[in-house]
Amino acid sequence: MLQKITPHLWFNNNAEEAMKFYTSVFKNSRIVSINRYPDESLDEHFKGMAGKVIQGIFELNGQRFMALDGGPMFKFNEAISLYVECESQEEVDYFWEKLTADGGEESMCGWLKDKYGLSWQIVPKQLDELMGDKDTEKTGRVMQALMQMKKIDIEGLKQAYEQG
């Protein structure tokens, strides 16, 4: 069954490069199809876009996305991010390293921007478990530890949780 809602990502002029990058980072991923802008002489709106991606469809671990080369008028910002739940510190480290490479930027509390400006949250599943405790002193310590981190350190969160 096809998914009902598909995120659509607007790139300036490097949608195909981004799709190749993302499908190389995530397992079980693929580029499904790429449709390109026609010859620019057919319409003035296509000026300079001939051969660029007018609609690219790709899947990251079974989740479908669409991409487009739309020009510089819109840019990604932190108002939307892609949330990646990780099983282990190794998985956190892997995604953090891959997505901050070649010009990506670290932020706080597990957030980063990749080299295309897209925001991601790289979060271990253990964070939900630690923050779900009814003991507000424990969860408060976890939150304080989290606020000091860029890339999330599971062991650091566990140590904060167990203090007391």
Secondary structure, 3 states (H helix, E strand, C coil): CCCCCCCEEEECCCHHHHHHHHHHHCCCCEEEEEEECCCHHHCHHHCCCCCCEEEEEEEECCEEEEEEECCCCCCCCCCCEEEEEECCHHHHHHHHHHHHHHHCEECCCCEEECCCCCEEEEEEHHHHHHHCCCCHHHHHHHHHHHHCCCCCCHHHHHHHHHCC
